Amino acid sequence: MAEIRPTVIREEKVQAINEIASKLRESQTTVVADYRGLTVAQVTELRKQLREAGVEFQVLKNSLTRLATEKESLTELDQYLTGPNALAFSKEDVIAPAKIIAEFAKKNDKLEIKGGVIEGKVVDADQIKALAALPSREGLLSMLLSVLQAPMRNVALAVKAVAEQKEGQGA
């Protein structure tokens, strides 16, 4: 039987803590959720939805995560790190993890949002849910596009109206 050396275990833990700290630092949004009571099929479906949105979803040891939050000065997050937790990390889309997990929680009441980190600030479950209520990135971009197009549309309508008025006067 192979002997387990404490230094090897310690190095693995240090590496795990550094990885979690890196994810916390690089994420736009991190959501902490209690997944207790979900079936394997439900967790698989949630992971699939999150993966499609570019969100990483991991079950992590609370003790290692607490050490990572200390390293990143996010110890306020520790209050949510009790019981079985999964963390969703999103580097690109601020809204995606909150929106997907909140929608999934509406259909599966066993999933509970506990809190998270939004752009480096620790927030509670209500703030995560408020973020989830915002339109998606695509929705915001389409709203912005319609706002930008409106002045051009108005100019085009005004030019058309002037042209029609001149045609009416000239006829």
C-alpha positions in Angstrom: 0.0 0.0 0.0 1.4 3.4 -1.0 2.1 5.8 1.8 0.4 9.2 1.6 2.8 12.0 2.1 1.4 15.1 3.9 3.4 17.5 1.6 1.7 16.0 -1.5 -1.8 16.6 0.0 -0.8 20.1 1.2 0.4 21.0 -2.3 -2.8 19.7 -3.9 -4.9 21.8 -1.4 -2.8 24.9 -2.1 -3.3 24.4 -5.8 -7.1 23.9 -5.3 -7.3 27.1 -3.2 -5.3 29.0 -5.8 -7.7 27.8 -8.5 -10.8 28.8 -6.6 -9.2 32.2 -5.7 -8.4 32.7 -9.4 -12.0 31.9 -10.4 -13.4 34.3 -7.8 -11.1 37.0 -9.0 -11.7 36.5 -12.7 -15.5 36.0 -12.5 -17.9 38.9 -13.3 -20.5 37.0 -11.3 -20.3 34.1 -8.9 -23.5 32.5 -7.5 -23.5 30.2 -4.4 -26.4 27.8 -4.4 -27.6 24.9 -2.2 -28.4 22.0 -4.5 -29.5 19.6 -1.8 -32.5 17.5 -2.9 -31.9 17.9 -6.6 -31.7 14.6 -8.6 -28.7 13.7 -10.6 -30.8 14.4 -13.8 -31.7 17.9 -12.5 -28.1 18.8 -11.7 -27.0 17.5 -15.1 -29.7 19.7 -16.8 -28.6 22.7 -14.8 -24.9 22.1 -15.6 -25.9 21.8 -19.3 -27.8 25.1 -19.3 -24.9 26.9 -17.5 -22.2 25.4 -19.7 -24.1 26.5 -22.9 -24.0 30.1 -21.5 -20.3 29.8 -20.7 -20.8 29.5 -17.0 -18.7 27.0 -14.9 -20.6 25.2 -12.2 -18.7 23.3 -9.5 -19.3 21.6 -6.2 -16.4 22.8 -4.0 -15.3 22.1 -0.4 -16.4 24.9 1.8 -13.2 24.9 3.8 -11.1 25.3 0.6 -13.5 28.0 -0.7 -13.2 29.9 2.6 -9.4 29.9 2.3 -9.8 31.2 -1.2 -12.2 34.0 -0.1 -9.7 35.0 2.5 -7.0 35.2 -0.2 -9.2 37.4 -2.3 -10.6 39.6 0.5 -14.1 38.2 0.0 -14.6 36.8 3.5 -18.2 38.2 3.6 -19.0 35.3 1.2 -18.2 32.8 4.0 -21.6 33.2 5.6 -23.1 31.5 2.6 -20.6 28.6 2.6 -22.5 26.2 4.9 -23.9 22.8 3.8 -23.6 21.4 0.4 -22.9 24.2 -2.1 -22.2 24.6 -5.7 -20.7 27.7 -7.2 -21.4 29.1 -10.7 -18.6 31.3 -12.1 -19.0 33.5 -15.1 -16.1 35.4 -16.6 -18.0 37.1 -19.4 -21.7 37.5 -18.8 -22.7 39.2 -15.5 -26.3 38.2 -15.7 -26.2 34.6 -17.1 -25.4 32.6 -14.0 -28.0 34.5 -11.9 -30.7 34.3 -14.6 -30.2 30.6 -15.3 -30.0 29.5 -11.7 -33.0 31.7 -10.7 -35.1 30.3 -13.6 -34.1 26.8 -12.7 -34.9 27.4 -9.0 -38.5 28.5 -10.0 -39.1 25.1 -11.5 -37.1 23.1 -8.9 -37.8 24.5 -5.4 -35.0 22.3 -3.9 -32.4 24.7 -5.5 -31.7 27.6 -3.2 -29.7 30.7 -4.1 -27.7 31.7 -1.1 -25.7 34.7 -2.3 -22.7 35.5 -4.4 -20.2 38.0 -5.8 -21.1 40.5 -8.5 -18.1 42.4 -9.9 -16.1 41.9 -6.8 -18.8 42.8 -4.3 -20.4 40.2 -2.0 -24.2 40.2 -2.3 -27.2 38.3 -0.8 -29.7 36.1 -2.5 -32.2 39.0 -3.1 -29.5 40.9 -5.1 -28.7 37.8 -7.2 -32.4 37.5 -7.9 -32.7 41.2 -8.8 -29.8 40.7 -11.2 -31.6 37.7 -12.7 -34.6 39.9 -13.4 -32.6 42.1 -15.7 -32.7 41.4 -19.5 -29.9 39.2 -20.8 -26.9 40.6 -22.6 -28.6 40.0 -25.9 -31.8 41.7 -24.8 -29.8 44.7 -23.6 -28.0 44.9 -26.9 -31.2 44.7 -28.9 -32.7 47.5 -26.7 -29.6 49.6 -27.3 -29.7 49.0 -31.0 -33.4 50.0 -31.2 -32.6 53.2 -29.2 -29.7 54.0 -31.6 -31.8 53.3 -34.7 -34.8 55.5 -33.6 -33.2 58.9 -34.5 -32.3 57.6 -38.0 -35.8 56.3 -38.4 -37.2 59.6 -37.3 -35.0 61.5 -39.8 -36.0 59.2 -42.6 -39.7 59.7 -41.8 -39.2 63.5 -41.6 -37.4 63.5 -45.0 -40.2 61.4 -46.5 -42.9 63.7 -45.1 -41.1 66.8 -46.5 -40.8 65.1 -49.9 -44.5 64.1 -49.9 -45.5 67.6 -48.8 -43.4 69.2 -51.7 -44.9 66.7 -54.1 -48.3 67.7 -52.9 -47.6 71.4 -53.3 -46.0 71.0 -56.7 -48.8 68.9 -58.2 
